[in-house]
Amino acid sequence: MERLRIEGGRRLEGTVAIHGAKNSALPLLAATLLCKDECALHNCPRLSDVDVAMRILEHLGCRATRQDGTVTVRAEAVSHHDVPEGLMREMRSSIVFLGAILARCGEAALSFPGGCELGPRPIDLHLSSLRRMGALIREEFGVLRCRVPKGLHGAAITLPFPSVGATENVLIAAATAKGTTVLRNAAREPEICDLCAFLTRCGARIHGAGESTVTVEGVEALHGCEHRVIPDRIEAATYMAAAAATGGTVVLKNVETEHLMPVLPAFEEAGCRLTLWGDSLLVSAPPRLHRVRTVRTMPYPGFPTDAAAPLLAMCCVAEGTGVFVETIFESRYKYAGELRRMGACIKVEDRVAVVEGRPTLFGTGVACTDLRGGAALAVAALAAEGVTVIGELHHLDRGYEDMERTLTALGGTVKRTEAEHGTADTDQSEEETACQPLYDGVHPIRYGRGTDPGERAGGRGSEGKRQASDE
Ligand code: EPZ
């Protein structure tokens, strides 16, 4: 099992080139299924999730190959309409193949998708939307069996919540459906616009990309194209947080500055100097960050839920107290317990996390709980005193290409190591770890309507009750 060993306390300095966006590349790969001739996706990140998407395409009968940053897909001979359970479980995004397989094959058999454990992640909106487009869907022993006896047809669909995945499924399915689809309350994330740009390049007729109401006039067939995946705004926000947490100065290249607008005010509030030019962004942090008062995650153009974890880690070493409110997922703070092991002072109550900045954190052994939680641990480790060893790296590898190389190029001391069989997931002795300052549970933060988080959780002073309320 691999681990990331980070020696903290070094200012990050230098230039980092941001990779293509994972959350764009995955639906784009699913959409290539609709094109009978070759599609080339440039700037496609090297990530385990992208590998899974390529394996799904190959299972379906396509040829999916990579040369450097370009993934080429040939989908002229689709031979299967199912996705094996093992591949479905590896990532949440596998559900975006549903619309594509149905549109291409007229039937599909998929089990329920896996992905990060962020609380319940139903797919009811995907299914109800596709049903409105003519799909007959039933569940049989954990497998979704779907077919469209008369082919997919256009429909008027209103999403009760602007789900990113459901919007992607509808757009892909509608591209070659009979008639016009009008999707209301669609997600407006940049990754949705990228999907619309790709489909349009392949011959789809889409109006209103990036707006709440999107209209798709179905066409007979799509052709292949070349497309460049947009830069990963979450990877960019993560390296911004890493630079800021170490008091560093970093230039991010290959960013789409417009997509970063929702996160920039938080960095400015923390006292960072930001300079934007072309596709570059300079982040220059003060020696000690100021507090970021409130971060509330929202669908785009609000603050992205995926960027909240690295930012929260950054706030662990800021001066003062910040409040994070998660409105998208039910359970996004699993990593807070790991940050506490490093000396962070974080109180979690349902979807709210209160972070009291400390002058420093301390290195220890921790484990990624999910993709963005893992990114938060890396940010904290860079700012911490001493050595942090991060385990369960498969989470991080789903969304960050070559993180250790990037951080090393910025002056961090970061190594990927193989854990020896039978050794603990830390380089430190138990005694050293036990010496780390733990959350004392008696800080006077008040929030909401004056309710103390400790009191709400069943009283202060009882370690057991405190633990139970924290997650
Ligand atoms: C996408 O997930 C991203 N994943 C997530 O990134 C991101 O956090 C999320 O959008 C929000 O921005 C990919 O693009 C691969 P949703 P998705 O459907 O599509 C509820 C990362 O770290 N919902 O917008 O799954 C759902 O439970 C990942 O890179 C339903 O209730 O997000 C959640 O509370 C994690 N029923 C909310 O909507 C449904 O049918 C948002 O989900 C669908 C969703």
Boltz pocket constraint, residues with backbone or C-beta under 6 A from the ligand:
constraints:
  - pocket:
      binder: B
      contacts: [[A, 22], [A, 23], [A, 24], [A, 26], [A, 92], [A, 93], [A, 116], [A, 120], [A, 121], [A, 122], [A, 123], [A, 124], [A, 125], [A, 126], [A, 127], [A, 161], [A, 162], [A, 163], [A, 164], [A, 165], [A, 166], [A, 305], [A, 306], [A, 327], [A, 328], [A, 329], [A, 330], [A, 371], [A, 372], [A, 399]]
      max_distance: 6.0
